[in-house]
Amino acid sequence: MAFNKRQFYVNTPDGDTILTEVFQEDDKVTILLGENKRIDLDVESAFELADTLLILANDMGGYENEQY
């Protein structure tokens, strides 16, 4: 059973927009990218991916150029 489902759009450097869905199912975290890419991760790998993405995005400047 899936719960805590999050849906958002990510943008590629080429300007494409991809619907992304992330949710927990049984003992795994599932990431759906678009209609045909699925990645199933164990919890440890999900934390490692999240940590790495935060570090890389922070090194690139993150949200400092965003206007609210």
N, C-alpha and C positions, 0 to 999 in steps of 0.2 A: 504494500500500500504506500502510495506517495503522499508526502505532506511537506509543509514548509516550502512549497514551490515558489520560486522567484522567476519572473520573466522580465527581460530587459533587452534592449538593442545595443549591439556593439558595432563600431564603425571601423572599417579597414582603412589603411593609408590610401587606397585607391578610391575611397568614397562609397564603397558598398556598405549597406546596413544589413546586419544578420540578427535575426531573432535568436535569443539565447535563453534557455531554460535550465535552471539548476534546482535539483531537489534531492531529498534523502529517500531512499527506498531500501528497506530491509537493513543490511549492514554496509551499505555503500552510498556514495554520493554520485549522482548522475548529472552530467552536463550534456545538453543537447544544443548543437550549433546548427542553425538552419533546419532543413528538413531531413538531412541524411547523414549527419555526423553525430555520433554518440560516444561519450567517454564515461566509463564506469570506474570509479576510484574507491579504494578503501579509505577509511577515515584519515589515517596517517598521511597518505599521498595527497588527499584533499587539502590538509593543513599545509603541507609542503608547497603545493601549487599556489595556494592563497598567499603564503608568506613570500614566496619568490616574486609573484606578481606585484605585491605591495612594495617590495624593495626596489624592483625595477622601475615601477611607475614613480616612486618617490625620487629616485635618481634622475628621472627625466623631467621633473618639475611638477608632476601631478596636476593639481587643480589651480595652481597659481595664476594661470592665464584665463581661467573661467570667469565670466561675469554673471552676477546673480541679480 
